[in-house]
Amino acid sequence: MLYELMSNGSLAGLPQASLPEGIPDIPGPKVILLLPYNRYLLGHSFMRNYERWIWGKPGTEPQEIFLYEDESRSLVLDASMHVTLSAGVVTQIRNALLIQMPPPGEHLPTVLILRGILKDHPIFRDEGLVQNEPAFTAQMEKDSILQMIYWTVRFALFRGEFEAIARTKTWLRTASELFESGAHSPRVWFSLTPLPGARELTELESLSFSVDDLQRMVSQSAMPVVLFSKAGYLVLSDFGGSGAAAFRVWVFLPAPLWNEMRERRKLSIRDLVISAWGYCDAVHAVTERCRYAPTDFGSVLSTH
């Protein structure tokens, strides 16, 4: 895929043609962004599951850079010139590369853990189906909960984020059927500093929690802290410490969901937080999977 960065900071797609002279012709999935001042940015698939970005002037040795989600990126040409990619452009070019790549992680280690979590699920009765990744992923499209757990576990194993698997198990054990309705879904934010960032603050303010409210929560000597507004309940809890980096987790629950989990099911605040967090992990995993190359389910289903 070939793009050009326009003077107004937006992207323009270019006809697919031979690469401009001097730009590395790396095989496999790739995205090329032509930049001002005769520079380019190239993203390509590295070791199948990783993205790698390099930039420079055609015909010279490129530099490796890293692009981060929702963050702009400045490329410094010299003391007086630089090119800035907005956060939106970063997302666009990353999406253009990821949609050409298979989702990261491995199928069989994922289903082995999944089988332990969902012992009675009928999909595991067919060993041939379990061993066949395209057929299995096509079949699980019919089961939204299975799909959410599969991608959560697969991505967590790939990244070594084993706590996400534990959170998902807590969600399944305590409240899997409660969060299927979007109207009753929890929301989660994170912060390393006492208060969340500007975007998160805006979202919390839309739920009737002011900055003063959040500061009062932070000032409390004991965690977790719960605050009620007309929209629902906000829980602040600390995680990490004891050798790990401490951070804050902010969890919002609509009042009906809080009442069901806390008043009727008698969940502890910690289990409530971890359950809501596990659900949000699962939603994010399914959303993230959509960024990668789709699977051709048609041919799989016609032969299985």
N, C-alpha and C positions, 0 to 999 in steps of 0.2 A: 504494500500500500504506500502510495506516494502523496505527500501533502506539501503545501507551502505556507509559511507563516506570513500573513498579510500585515501591512503597516498599521492596521487598527488592532492587531493582536489576535485576530481570529484565524481559523484554519480554512484553507481551500484545498479540496481534493483535486489531484492532477490525473490526467489519463495514465494508465499503466503502460509504461514504456521501459526501454533500457535505462539503466542507472546512469546518472550524470558521470562523466569521466572523473576518476580519482576517488569515488566513493566505494568502500569495500563491498564486494559482491558476496555476502554471506549467505550460504544456502539455508533453506527452511523458512519458517515464518519470520517476517520482518516488517518494520514500518520505517519509512524515511521521511523526515521533515526538513525541507529546504529552508534555511534561515538567511536573514540579511547578512551582508558583508561576506558573501561567498563562503558561508559555513553550512553545516548540515548536522542533524541529530538522527542517529540510527538506533532503533531498538530491535533486538532479535531474540529468538528462543535459545536459551543456553542450558545444556544438559536436560533438554526436554521440558522440565518443569519450572525453569527459572527464566525471568526476563533480564536482559542486560542492555544497557544504554551507553552508547559512545557518541562523541561529537568532535568536530574539528573542521579543518579546511581540507577540501579534496586534495588528495595526493600527499598529505602529511600524516604523521602518526596521530591517531585519534586519542582522546582522553575518555576514560570511563567516568560516568556520573551516575547518581542515584535519583530516581524520581519517587516522590512520596505522595500518597493519596491526599487530596484536598490541600495541597501546598504548592504555591508558585515556585518557580525555579529560575534563577538568574545565571546566565552563562557569560562569564567575563572574558572579553576579547583582549583588552589591554586596559591601561589606566583610565582611559577616557571613553571606552565603548563597551557596552554589554547588551545582551539580548535577554528579555524577560518572557518566560512562558507563564501565563496565568494558571491558576489552579484548574480552571475549566479546560484549558488546552492540555494540561498534564493528564487529566482524566480521559480526554478524548483519544490521545495518542496511545495511552496505556490500554484503553479498551480496544483500540484497533489492533494492537498486538495480541492481547489476551484472547480475543475471539478467534484467533488462528491457532491457539495452543490447546492441547487437551488439559482438563482439570488436573491439578497436582495431586499427588498421593497415590497409594496403591490399593487395589480393590480387595485382594484376599486378606491382608491383615485387617482391613476395615470390617469385612463381614465376619471374621472370627470374633472380633470384639462385639460386633452387633449381635451375633448369635448368643453371646453371654448375657447381653442386656435384654434382648427380646426373645427369651427362650421358647415361648409358645407361639411365636408368629408363624403362620402357615408357609410363608415364603421359604423358610429354612428346611422344609420337608423334602424339597426337590434339590438334591445335591448337584445335579447337572446345571440347574438354574443358578445356584449359588456360585459355582465355579466359572460361569459365563458372564463376564462383566457387562457387555452390552445388553444381554437379555435380562440380567438382574436389574440394571438401572432403568431399563424400559419398563419392567414390571412394577417397580416401586413408584413409578409416576402415578399409579392409582392410589397410593397410600401416602398422604401428605406428612404424617408423623414419621413414618419410616424414612421417607426422603429427607426430612430435616435432620434426623439422627444420623443417617448415613453420611451426609456431607459434613456434618459437625465432626464426626469421628475421623473421617478421612483427612480433612484439613488439619485437625488437631494432631494426628499422628505424623503428618508430613512436617509440621512446624515444631513438634515436641511440646505442644501446649496441652499436656495431659489433664490439667485442671479443668479444661473445657469439657472433657468427657465426664468427669465427676459431676460437674454442674448440670450437664444434660441428664445424667442419671437421677439427680435430685429432682429436676423438673418432671421427669417421667413418673417418679415415685409419688410426687406430691400433688401435681396439678396439670398433667398433660392434657386432659380434656377441657380444662378451663380456658386455655389461651387460644383455642381454635377460632374464636370470634374476634375480629379486629377491633370491635368496639370495646372489648374488655382486655386488651393487650397491655402488658406493662411496658415501661420504657426505662432505659438505663443510660447513665452518663458516668464518666470517669474524670478524675482530676488528680494531678500530682501536687498542685498548689491548694491552698485552703478553699478557694472557690473555683468552679468550672470556668472554661473559657467563654469568650463573648457570645459565640453561637449557642452554646449550651445554656447560658444565662437567658438568652432571648427565648429559647424553648421553654425553660422553666417559668419565666415570667408569663408566658402565654397560658400556663396552667395555674396562674394566680399565686405564684410564689415569688415574692420580691427579693431583691438583693439583701435587704435588711433581714428578711426571714432566714435566708441562707446563712448570713453572718451569725445570727443567733444560734443556729444549729451548730455551726463550726465552733462556736465559743463554749459549747458544753464540754464538761470534763470527761464525761462517760459516753461511750458509743455502744450500740447504735442510738440515733436520735430520730424521732418520728414527728412529723408536722402535718397537720390537716389543713386543707383548703376546700373551697367549694367544689373543686375538680376531683379531689381524692387525697391520697396519703403520699407523702414523700419521706423516704427513709435514707438516712445518711449512715454509712458504715465504713470502718477502716479495714483494709486488708494489707497483707504484707507484714513487714517487720521481722524481727528475729533472724537477721541476716539477709532478708529479701527487701526490696524497695517498697516502702509503704505508699499506698495511694488510697484515695477515697472513691467509694462507689455510691452513686445517688440513684435510688430506685423509686419510680413513681407507679402507684397502683390506683386505678379507679376505685371508688368507694365500694361498689358491689364485689369486686375482686378481693379487696382487702377483707371485707366482711366474711366472704366464703373461706378464704385461706386462714385468716387469723381468728375469727370468732367461731366459725363452725368446725373447721378442721384442726384448730388449735396448733397451727405451725409456730415454731419459734421464729423470732425476727430473722435470725441467721438463715434458717431454712427458707423462709419467705424470700429473702434477698437472693440467695443462691439459686432458687427455683426460677425466679423472674430473670435472673442473669443467664441461666442456662437456656431458657426459652429464647431470649434475645440473641444468644450465640447461634442457636439453630436457625432463626430467621435470617441472620446475617450470612450464615453458611450457604443457604439456598440462594440468596440474592447474589452472593459472590460466584457460585457455580454458574449462574446465568451469564457471567462475563466471559466464560471460556467457550471453546468450540462446542456446538451442539452435537448430539449423537444421532445417527441415522437409525431411528427406532423402526422405521418401516420394514427394512430388509431383515432386521433382527426378529421382529414379531411374526413375519411371514414364514420364517423357517423354524421357529421354536415350537 
